[in-house]
Amino acid sequence: MAVPLPSLAAREAYLGAFHAALALIVHRSGRAPRTHNGVHAEFARIAREEGSVPREMVRFLSIAYEYKSEADYNVAQAAPIGPDIACRAIAHAEELLTLVALLVGTPPHDPAAP
Protein backbone atom coordinates (compact mmCIF):
# COMPACT_ATOMS: atom_id res chain seq x y z
CA MET A 1 0.00 0.00 0.00
CA ALA A 2 2.98 2.34 0.36
CA VAL A 3 3.69 2.18 -3.39
CA PRO A 4 1.71 4.88 -5.23
CA LEU A 5 0.60 2.65 -8.13
CA PRO A 6 -1.92 5.07 -9.69
CA SER A 7 0.75 7.78 -9.75
CA LEU A 8 3.24 5.43 -11.38
CA ALA A 9 0.66 4.21 -13.90
CA ALA A 10 -0.24 7.79 -14.86
CA ARG A 11 3.47 8.63 -15.13
CA GLU A 12 4.12 5.72 -17.45
CA ALA A 13 1.08 6.65 -19.54
CA TYR A 14 2.54 10.14 -19.95
CA LEU A 15 5.93 8.74 -20.94
CA GLY A 16 4.35 6.47 -23.55
CA ALA A 17 2.42 9.42 -25.00
CA PHE A 18 5.51 11.64 -24.82
CA HIS A 19 7.62 9.16 -26.76
CA ALA A 20 4.86 8.69 -29.35
CA ALA A 21 4.69 12.47 -29.82
CA LEU A 22 8.47 12.58 -30.09
CA ALA A 23 8.42 9.85 -32.74
CA LEU A 24 5.91 11.84 -34.78
CA ILE A 25 8.03 14.97 -34.48
CA VAL A 26 11.18 13.18 -35.61
CA HIS A 27 9.25 11.53 -38.44
CA ARG A 28 7.90 14.88 -39.65
CA SER A 29 10.90 17.13 -39.06
CA GLY A 30 13.96 14.89 -38.78
CA ARG A 31 14.91 16.49 -35.48
CA ALA A 32 14.11 15.99 -31.81
CA PRO A 33 13.39 18.75 -29.31
CA ARG A 34 15.59 18.63 -26.22
CA THR A 35 12.98 19.22 -23.51
CA HIS A 36 9.52 18.06 -22.55
CA ASN A 37 8.24 21.59 -23.19
CA GLY A 38 9.90 21.53 -26.61
CA VAL A 39 8.13 18.27 -27.45
CA HIS A 40 4.81 19.68 -26.22
CA ALA A 41 5.22 22.84 -28.33
CA GLU A 42 6.30 21.02 -31.48
CA PHE A 43 3.54 18.43 -31.10
CA ALA A 44 1.01 21.28 -30.74
CA ARG A 45 2.44 22.92 -33.88
CA ILE A 46 2.07 19.70 -35.88
CA ALA A 47 -1.47 19.30 -34.59
CA ARG A 48 -2.33 22.86 -35.58
CA GLU A 49 -0.72 22.73 -39.03
CA GLU A 50 -1.86 19.28 -40.06
CA GLY A 51 -5.21 19.13 -38.34
CA SER A 52 -4.61 15.40 -37.87
CA VAL A 53 -4.15 15.44 -34.11
CA PRO A 54 -7.20 16.25 -31.96
CA ARG A 55 -6.70 19.17 -29.56
CA GLU A 56 -7.61 16.78 -26.76
CA MET A 57 -4.39 14.85 -27.40
CA VAL A 58 -2.33 18.04 -27.25
CA ARG A 59 -3.99 19.01 -23.97
CA PHE A 60 -3.50 15.51 -22.58
CA LEU A 61 0.25 15.66 -23.19
CA SER A 62 0.53 18.88 -21.18
CA ILE A 63 -1.78 17.76 -18.38
CA ALA A 64 -0.15 14.34 -18.09
CA TYR A 65 3.25 15.97 -17.59
CA GLU A 66 1.93 16.94 -14.16
CA TYR A 67 1.38 13.23 -13.42
CA LYS A 68 5.03 12.60 -14.21
CA SER A 69 6.06 15.43 -11.90
CA GLU A 70 3.87 14.05 -9.13
CA ALA A 71 5.37 10.58 -9.45
CA ASP A 72 8.97 11.75 -9.90
CA TYR A 73 9.16 14.53 -7.38
CA ASN A 74 6.14 13.98 -5.13
CA VAL A 75 4.86 17.41 -6.10
CA ALA A 76 1.66 18.00 -4.18
CA GLN A 77 -1.39 18.47 -6.38
CA ALA A 78 -4.84 19.72 -5.49
CA ALA A 79 -6.09 16.13 -5.67
CA PRO A 80 -3.96 12.99 -5.50
CA ILE A 81 -3.74 10.81 -8.58
CA GLY A 82 -6.26 8.06 -8.04
CA PRO A 83 -7.13 4.97 -10.07
CA ASP A 84 -9.72 6.88 -12.13
CA ILE A 85 -7.14 9.45 -13.29
CA ALA A 86 -4.60 6.72 -14.00
CA CYS A 87 -7.13 4.78 -16.11
CA ARG A 88 -8.04 7.89 -18.10
CA ALA A 89 -4.35 8.67 -18.63
CA ILE A 90 -3.73 5.15 -19.91
CA ALA A 91 -6.71 5.38 -22.28
CA HIS A 92 -5.55 8.75 -23.65
CA ALA A 93 -2.01 7.44 -24.07
CA GLU A 94 -3.33 4.44 -26.01
CA GLU A 95 -5.31 6.78 -28.28
CA LEU A 96 -2.25 8.90 -28.92
CA LEU A 97 -0.08 5.86 -29.63
CA THR A 98 -2.64 4.52 -32.10
CA LEU A 99 -2.94 7.90 -33.80
CA VAL A 100 0.81 8.34 -34.14
CA ALA A 101 1.19 4.82 -35.53
CA LEU A 102 -1.33 5.73 -38.22
CA LEU A 103 0.30 9.07 -38.95
CA VAL A 104 3.82 7.69 -39.14
CA GLY A 105 2.57 5.07 -41.57
CA THR A 106 1.46 7.83 -43.94
CA PRO A 107 3.50 10.43 -45.83
CA PRO A 108 3.85 13.80 -44.09
CA HIS A 109 1.09 16.27 -44.85
CA ASP A 110 2.14 19.26 -46.96
CA PRO A 111 0.07 22.28 -45.81
CA ALA A 112 0.88 24.03 -49.12
CA ALA A 113 -0.54 21.18 -51.21
CA PRO A 114 -4.03 21.64 -52.68
C-alpha positions as CSV (number, residue, x, y, z in Angstrom):
1,M,0.0,0.0,0.0
2,A,3.0,2.3,0.4
3,V,3.7,2.2,-3.4
4,P,1.7,4.9,-5.2
5,L,0.6,2.7,-8.1
6,P,-1.9,5.1,-9.7
7,S,0.8,7.8,-9.8
8,L,3.2,5.4,-11.4
9,A,0.7,4.2,-13.9
10,A,-0.2,7.8,-14.9
11,R,3.5,8.6,-15.1
12,E,4.1,5.7,-17.5
13,A,1.1,6.7,-19.5
14,Y,2.5,10.1,-20.0
15,L,5.9,8.7,-20.9
16,G,4.4,6.5,-23.6
17,A,2.4,9.4,-25.0
18,F,5.5,11.6,-24.8
19,H,7.6,9.2,-26.8
20,A,4.9,8.7,-29.3
21,A,4.7,12.5,-29.8
22,L,8.5,12.6,-30.1
23,A,8.4,9.8,-32.7
24,L,5.9,11.8,-34.8
25,I,8.0,15.0,-34.5
26,V,11.2,13.2,-35.6
27,H,9.3,11.5,-38.4
28,R,7.9,14.9,-39.7
29,S,10.9,17.1,-39.1
30,G,14.0,14.9,-38.8
31,R,14.9,16.5,-35.5
32,A,14.1,16.0,-31.8
33,P,13.4,18.7,-29.3
34,R,15.6,18.6,-26.2
35,T,13.0,19.2,-23.5
36,H,9.5,18.1,-22.5
37,N,8.2,21.6,-23.2
38,G,9.9,21.5,-26.6
39,V,8.1,18.3,-27.5
40,H,4.8,19.7,-26.2
41,A,5.2,22.8,-28.3
42,E,6.3,21.0,-31.5
43,F,3.5,18.4,-31.1
44,A,1.0,21.3,-30.7
45,R,2.4,22.9,-33.9
46,I,2.1,19.7,-35.9
47,A,-1.5,19.3,-34.6
48,R,-2.3,22.9,-35.6
49,E,-0.7,22.7,-39.0
50,E,-1.9,19.3,-40.1
51,G,-5.2,19.1,-38.3
52,S,-4.6,15.4,-37.9
53,V,-4.2,15.4,-34.1
54,P,-7.2,16.3,-32.0
55,R,-6.7,19.2,-29.6
56,E,-7.6,16.8,-26.8
57,M,-4.4,14.8,-27.4
58,V,-2.3,18.0,-27.3
59,R,-4.0,19.0,-24.0
60,F,-3.5,15.5,-22.6
61,L,0.2,15.7,-23.2
62,S,0.5,18.9,-21.2
63,I,-1.8,17.8,-18.4
64,A,-0.1,14.3,-18.1
65,Y,3.2,16.0,-17.6
66,E,1.9,16.9,-14.2
67,Y,1.4,13.2,-13.4
68,K,5.0,12.6,-14.2
69,S,6.1,15.4,-11.9
70,E,3.9,14.1,-9.1
71,A,5.4,10.6,-9.4
72,D,9.0,11.7,-9.9
73,Y,9.2,14.5,-7.4
74,N,6.1,14.0,-5.1
75,V,4.9,17.4,-6.1
76,A,1.7,18.0,-4.2
77,Q,-1.4,18.5,-6.4
78,A,-4.8,19.7,-5.5
79,A,-6.1,16.1,-5.7
80,P,-4.0,13.0,-5.5
81,I,-3.7,10.8,-8.6
82,G,-6.3,8.1,-8.0
83,P,-7.1,5.0,-10.1
84,D,-9.7,6.9,-12.1
85,I,-7.1,9.4,-13.3
86,A,-4.6,6.7,-14.0
87,C,-7.1,4.8,-16.1
88,R,-8.0,7.9,-18.1
89,A,-4.3,8.7,-18.6
90,I,-3.7,5.1,-19.9
91,A,-6.7,5.4,-22.3
92,H,-5.6,8.7,-23.7
93,A,-2.0,7.4,-24.1
94,E,-3.3,4.4,-26.0
95,E,-5.3,6.8,-28.3
96,L,-2.3,8.9,-28.9
97,L,-0.1,5.9,-29.6
98,T,-2.6,4.5,-32.1
99,L,-2.9,7.9,-33.8
100,V,0.8,8.3,-34.1
101,A,1.2,4.8,-35.5
102,L,-1.3,5.7,-38.2
103,L,0.3,9.1,-38.9
104,V,3.8,7.7,-39.1
105,G,2.6,5.1,-41.6
106,T,1.5,7.8,-43.9
107,P,3.5,10.4,-45.8
108,P,3.9,13.8,-44.1
109,H,1.1,16.3,-44.9
110,D,2.1,19.3,-47.0
111,P,0.1,22.3,-45.8
112,A,0.9,24.0,-49.1
113,A,-0.5,21.2,-51.2
114,P,-4.0,21.6,-52.7
